Amino acid sequence: MARLYRRRIPPKEIITLELGRTLSQISYDIERAISILIDRKGKVEAVFVGESYEVPFDKILERHREAKYRLRGYRLLHTHLKNPALTHSDLVTLMNERLDLIGALEVRDGGLHGKFEVAHILPPNSREEMWRIITYNDLGRIDINFEEFIRDIESEIEKAYFQFGGRSEKEGVFLVGFSTKHRAEAEESLNELESLARSADQVVLDKTVQVRKQIDPRYLVGKGKLEEVILKAKQVGAEKLIFDVELTPAQVRGISDETNLQVVDRTQLILEIFSRHATTSEGKIQVKLAQLRYDLPRLTGKGIELSQLGGGIGTRGPGEKKLEEERRRLRKQIERYEEQIEELSRRREHTRKHRRETGVPTVTLIGYTNVGKSTLFNALTKSGVVVENKLFSTLNPTTRRLILPSGREILITDTVGFIRNLPKELVTAFRATLEELGGSSLLVHVADCSDPLVEERIESVENILRATGYDSVPRIIVFNKIDSVPSQVTTDGLKSRYKGTLVSALNRETLGDLLEKLDEEIKFLEIGRQTQITESNLSEAKA
């Protein structure tokens, strides 16, 4: 078999008659399947005794990364001792490795070769076909110019990739939604995941939703569905699978064992976005702490299942001793960052105390992510806080002075946006930021009235306030983006139900009602505060 490495197949041919005879004879003699990997120049890269699915592609081709809209640059030819047809495992191997082609050569009695069946990947199509199979009864009558054949296939794949929205400079991803309840709920959540992916500068090439009664503890969606997802992701040229749940360490390992695609969950994606948007030392500390908290339970005896930000999924650990050292290292890092967060919290409390002593009321803008809080903040204060049509574009609180119509002065703060099922690691790590809410005189809950799910978003924010213990802070609601709502009936209905104020942060002329409302609320709060002080002084006098 070692002589096979010296063979050269003409680049225009898939297989030569001589190579077919040699493979058949060797396979017949040893009574085992033979697999041979050939590059486009006709050089034999590897020879392996075993079926196509047993070939260790990750080791053989570790230096040859897959391209977004290119095939791998290798074809796999192997022998079949019994069934001459390509098996399902062969076709899965073709897709998983994005091979140029996979071929199965029938071995007959005496080591003679029989039928030769080949398959190649198809670009995404309306028929939902993933591959095309071609059967040859005679190796001497294969009339394909392999170089032209592959060039045409890759041209079609490249064209389809860009038609699906792919970008050469951005990562293509495949989204997987999951629910044990209702499809509509899962699809709604998946739409939000798509927005998160865009905020991470990723291109969503395709997506799917799986609804099943029980969660598969190893594969989440079940092994059959997972295979379907992986094959489809490979066909559209995705580099990453993003699951719209938080995967358990066992699920990360199970799914990663089935594919060489990156495997990411919703929490990791949000962590990545926060990491991208953290520009200050405070923001970076809080994000890093969240990442470490996420990574720690994903250190297992089998390996280190770290987030892509902390080191990459699927990195194999060198053993239990090394694993325990890694755990201790992470715990020490967590302790160090927690101390820094505590110091940050103390400094912010000192700042809030100073503000209280000056008697200047503080107002904090809160709301679901991407509702226009920063745009409204800029409009009110004539500031230049970064505004992007992306989720979590604001991470660090920004405070400015604002003069109300009555001449009253307040401090107004822009904060990080909320999202439903906000990862607990982020809630904990951003405690110092969230504490700004507790020290506020008034919360201004900004909602996007152009969002069809505006009321669900409002409820999500309220749930986070309750969970963090800040639901007792006085608050008003402001409906932003009225310029994007075609029907006034919608905005009037929301205003009536929530006793809210309507604005367009892009039009400062619409902010008058909000400024008057702030003036009114602050005045009311100050009267209440003065009453409390008076009652307290009277009680002390009586005592």
SVG drawing of the C-alpha trace seen along z (x, -y; Angstrom):
<svg xmlns="http://www.w3.org/2000/svg" viewBox="-57 -78 63 93">
<polyline fill="none" stroke="black" stroke-width="0.4" points="0.0,0.0 2.9,-2.4 3.4,-2.5 0.0,-4.1 1.6,-7.4 3.8,-7.4 0.9,-7.3 0.0,-10.5 -3.5,-10.8 -3.9,-13.2 -5.6,-16.4 -8.4,-16.0 -9.3,-12.5 -11.3,-11.4 -9.6,-7.9 -7.5,-5.9 -8.2,-2.4 -4.8,-1.3 -5.5,-2.9 -9.0,-1.2 -7.5,2.2 -4.8,1.7 -7.3,0.6 -9.7,3.4 -7.0,6.1 -5.5,4.8 -8.9,4.5 -9.9,8.0 -6.6,9.5 -6.8,7.9 -10.7,8.1 -10.9,4.6 -12.1,1.3 -9.3,-1.0 -9.8,-4.8 -7.5,-7.1 -7.4,-10.9 -6.3,-12.8 -5.7,-16.5 -6.6,-18.4 -3.1,-18.0 -3.5,-14.2 -1.2,-13.7 -2.2,-11.0 -2.4,-12.8 -3.3,-9.8 -4.1,-6.1 -6.3,-4.6 -7.6,-1.1 -11.2,-1.5 -14.5,-3.1 -14.9,-6.7 -16.4,-7.7 -13.3,-6.3 -10.8,-8.6 -9.3,-11.1 -9.8,-14.2 -9.1,-16.5 -5.5,-15.2 -4.8,-14.7 -6.2,-18.0 -5.7,-20.1 -3.6,-22.6 -6.2,-22.9 -9.0,-25.0 -12.4,-25.0 -13.2,-28.1 -16.6,-29.9 -17.7,-29.1 -15.1,-26.6 -14.8,-22.9 -12.0,-21.2 -9.8,-20.6 -9.6,-16.8 -11.6,-13.8 -12.0,-10.6 -12.1,-7.3 -12.7,-4.1 -13.6,-0.5 -16.9,1.4 -16.6,5.1 -20.3,5.8 -22.7,3.1 -21.5,1.2 -23.6,-1.9 -22.5,-4.9 -23.8,-4.6 -25.5,-7.3 -22.3,-7.6 -20.4,-8.2 -22.7,-11.1 -22.6,-12.5 -18.8,-12.4 -18.9,-14.3 -21.0,-17.1 -19.3,-17.3 -15.8,-17.6 -17.0,-19.5 -15.0,-17.2 -14.7,-17.8 -16.2,-14.4 -16.6,-11.0 -16.4,-7.8 -17.2,-4.1 -15.5,-1.4 -17.2,2.1 -14.8,5.0 -15.9,8.2 -14.6,11.8 -11.0,12.2 -10.2,8.6 -11.8,7.3 -13.4,3.9 -17.1,3.4 -19.3,0.3 -17.9,-3.1 -20.4,-5.5 -19.5,-9.1 -21.3,-12.0 -20.7,-15.7 -22.2,-18.5 -25.0,-20.6 -25.5,-24.3 -28.7,-25.2 -31.7,-24.6 -35.5,-24.7 -35.6,-20.8 -33.7,-20.7 -31.2,-18.2 -27.8,-18.1 -25.9,-15.9 -25.9,-14.4 -24.9,-10.7 -23.5,-9.5 -22.9,-5.8 -20.3,-4.4 -20.3,-0.7 -16.9,-1.0 -13.9,-2.9 -12.6,-3.2 -15.6,-5.2 -15.7,-8.1 -16.1,-11.1 -15.7,-13.9 -13.0,-16.5 -12.5,-16.7 -10.8,-20.1 -13.6,-21.8 -16.2,-19.8 -15.0,-21.1 -14.6,-24.6 -18.2,-24.7 -19.5,-23.2 -17.5,-25.8 -18.8,-28.6 -22.4,-27.5 -21.7,-27.2 -20.1,-30.7 -23.0,-32.2 -25.5,-30.6 -23.5,-31.7 -23.8,-35.3 -27.4,-34.9 -28.1,-33.7 -26.5,-36.9 -23.0,-35.6 -20.2,-38.1 -16.5,-37.2 -15.4,-39.4 -18.0,-38.2 -18.6,-34.9 -21.5,-32.9 -23.7,-31.3 -26.6,-28.8 -29.2,-29.4 -31.0,-26.7 -34.1,-27.5 -35.5,-25.1 -38.6,-24.9 -40.5,-22.2 -43.6,-24.4 -44.8,-26.4 -43.2,-26.9 -44.4,-30.5 -42.5,-31.3 -39.3,-29.6 -39.5,-31.5 -40.0,-34.8 -36.9,-34.1 -35.0,-33.0 -35.7,-36.3 -34.1,-38.0 -31.1,-35.7 -30.7,-36.8 -30.5,-40.4 -27.9,-39.4 -25.9,-37.6 -26.0,-40.7 -24.8,-42.8 -21.8,-40.5 -21.1,-41.2 -22.1,-37.8 -24.2,-36.8 -27.2,-34.5 -27.2,-32.1 -30.1,-30.0 -32.0,-28.9 -34.3,-26.3 -36.6,-25.6 -37.0,-22.3 -40.0,-21.7 -39.9,-18.4 -41.4,-17.3 -38.1,-16.6 -34.6,-18.0 -32.0,-15.6 -29.4,-15.6 -26.6,-15.0 -27.7,-16.7 -30.5,-19.0 -32.5,-18.6 -32.0,-14.8 -29.3,-13.1 -31.4,-12.8 -32.3,-16.5 -28.7,-17.5 -27.4,-15.6 -29.9,-17.4 -28.9,-20.8 -25.2,-20.1 -25.7,-18.9 -27.7,-22.0 -25.2,-24.3 -22.4,-22.7 -24.4,-23.1 -25.0,-26.8 -21.3,-27.4 -21.9,-28.2 -18.8,-28.3 -20.7,-28.3 -23.8,-26.8 -25.6,-29.1 -28.2,-27.5 -30.9,-29.8 -30.5,-28.3 -27.7,-27.9 -26.1,-24.5 -24.9,-22.3 -21.3,-21.2 -22.4,-17.7 -24.4,-19.1 -21.5,-21.2 -19.3,-18.1 -21.9,-15.9 -22.7,-18.3 -19.0,-19.2 -18.2,-15.4 -20.6,-15.3 -19.2,-18.3 -16.1,-20.4 -18.3,-23.6 -17.9,-26.0 -20.7,-25.4 -21.9,-28.4 -25.0,-29.0 -27.0,-32.2 -25.1,-33.1 -21.7,-32.9 -23.1,-35.1 -24.2,-37.8 -20.9,-37.6 -19.1,-38.1 -21.2,-41.2 -20.5,-42.6 -16.8,-41.9 -16.8,-43.8 -18.6,-46.8 -16.6,-47.0 -14.2,-49.9 -13.6,-51.1 -11.6,-49.3 -14.7,-49.0 -16.7,-47.4 -13.9,-45.0 -13.6,-43.8 -17.3,-43.1 -17.4,-41.2 -14.3,-39.2 -15.9,-38.2 -19.0,-37.1 -16.9,-35.0 -15.0,-33.3 -18.2,-32.5 -19.5,-30.9 -16.3,-29.0 -15.7,-27.5 -18.5,-24.8 -17.5,-23.9 -14.1,-22.5 -14.6,-18.8 -12.6,-15.6 -12.9,-14.9 -11.6,-18.3 -11.9,-22.1 -15.2,-23.3 -14.4,-27.0 -16.3,-29.8 -14.9,-31.0 -13.9,-34.2 -12.0,-32.3 -10.2,-29.8 -12.3,-28.0 -14.8,-25.1 -13.5,-21.6 -9.9,-22.2 -8.7,-19.0 -7.2,-19.0 -4.0,-17.1 -5.4,-15.2 -7.0,-15.6 -4.0,-17.2 -3.8,-19.9 -7.6,-20.3 -7.5,-21.0 -4.8,-23.5 -6.9,-25.2 -9.9,-25.3 -7.8,-26.9 -6.4,-29.4 -10.0,-30.4 -11.2,-30.6 -8.3,-32.9 -9.1,-35.1 -12.7,-35.2 -11.8,-36.3 -9.5,-39.0 -12.1,-40.4 -14.8,-40.2 -12.5,-42.3 -12.2,-44.9 -16.0,-44.9 -16.4,-45.4 -14.1,-48.4 -15.9,-49.7 -19.2,-49.3 -17.8,-51.3 -16.6,-54.1 -20.0,-54.3 -21.7,-54.3 -19.5,-57.2 -20.4,-59.1 -24.1,-58.5 -23.8,-59.6 -22.2,-62.8 -25.0,-63.4 -27.6,-62.8 -25.9,-65.3 -25.9,-67.9 -29.7,-67.4 -29.6,-67.0 -32.2,-64.4 -30.9,-61.5 -32.9,-60.0 -31.8,-56.7 -32.9,-55.6 -33.7,-51.8 -35.3,-49.6 -35.0,-46.6 -31.9,-46.7 -32.0,-48.7 -35.1,-50.7 -33.2,-54.0 -32.2,-54.9 -28.9,-56.4 -30.5,-58.3 -33.0,-59.8 -30.2,-60.5 -28.3,-62.4 -31.4,-64.3 -32.2,-65.3 -28.6,-66.3 -27.2,-67.2 -24.5,-64.6 -22.5,-62.3 -23.0,-58.9 -22.3,-56.2 -25.6,-55.2 -25.8,-52.0 -28.6,-50.0 -27.2,-47.0 -28.0,-45.2 -26.0,-46.2 -24.2,-49.1 -24.2,-50.9 -22.5,-49.1 -21.1,-51.7 -23.3,-54.2 -23.0,-57.8 -24.3,-60.7 -25.0,-64.2 -26.7,-67.3 -30.1,-68.3 -32.1,-71.5 -35.9,-71.0 -38.4,-73.6 -38.9,-74.8 -35.2,-75.5 -34.8,-72.5 -31.5,-70.6 -31.2,-66.8 -28.6,-64.2 -29.7,-61.8 -27.9,-58.4 -27.9,-56.1 -27.4,-52.4 -27.0,-49.0 -30.1,-47.6 -31.9,-44.6 -32.9,-41.4 -35.1,-38.5 -33.3,-35.6 -30.3,-37.8 -27.5,-35.4 -27.1,-35.2 -23.4,-35.6 -23.9,-39.0 -26.5,-40.0 -23.9,-39.2 -20.9,-40.7 -22.8,-43.9 -24.0,-44.4 -22.0,-47.6 -23.7,-49.0 -27.2,-47.8 -26.7,-49.4 -27.1,-52.8 -30.8,-51.9 -31.2,-51.5 -29.6,-54.9 -31.9,-56.7 -34.7,-59.1 -36.6,-58.1 -36.4,-55.4 -37.5,-56.3 -38.4,-53.0 -38.0,-53.5 -39.9,-51.2 -40.0,-50.9 -43.6,-51.4 -42.8,-50.2 -41.9,-46.8 -44.8,-44.3 -43.7,-42.7 -43.4,-45.9 -45.6,-44.7 -43.6,-41.5 -40.4,-43.6 -41.9,-45.8 -42.7,-42.8 -39.2,-41.4 -37.7,-44.6 -40.1,-44.6 -39.1,-41.0 -35.5,-41.9 -36.3,-44.8 -38.2,-42.5 -35.3,-39.9 -32.7,-42.5 -34.8,-44.1 -35.2,-47.5 -38.9,-47.3 -39.6,-49.6 -37.8,-52.6 -40.4,-55.1 -40.6,-55.0 -42.4,-56.3 -42.7,-54.8 -41.8,-56.5 -42.7,-55.1 -40.0,-56.0 -40.0,-55.7 -43.5,-57.1 -42.3,-58.2 -42.0,-54.5 -45.6,-53.5 -48.0,-53.9 -51.2,-53.9 -51.8,-56.5 -54.4,-54.1 -51.5,-51.9 -49.5,-54.7 -52.6,-56.1 -53.6,-52.7 -50.1,-52.1 -50.2,-55.6 -53.6,-55.0 -52.8,-51.5 -49.4,-52.4 -50.0,-56.1 -46.9,-56.7 -45.4,-59.6 -44.9,-59.4 -41.6,-60.7 -39.4,-60.3 -35.8,-60.6 -34.9,-61.7 -37.1,-64.7 -36.4,-67.0 -39.7,-68.8 -41.5,-65.8 -39.6,-65.8 -41.6,-68.7 -44.2,-66.4 -41.4,-64.2 -39.5,-67.1 -42.8,-68.4 -43.5,-64.9 -40.0,-64.7 -40.5,-68.1 -43.8,-67.0 -42.5,-63.7 -39.3,-65.2 -41.4,-67.9 -43.7,-65.3 -40.8,-63.2 -39.2,-66.2 -42.4,-67.1 -42.6,-63.5 -39.0,-63.7 -39.5,-67.0 -42.6,-65.5 -40.6,-62.5 -37.9,-64.8 -40.4,-66.9 -42.2,-63.9 -38.8,-62.5 -37.8,-65.8 -41.1,-65.9 -40.7,-62.3 -37.2,-63.2 -38.5,-66.3 -41.3,-64.3 -38.7,-61.7"/>
</svg>
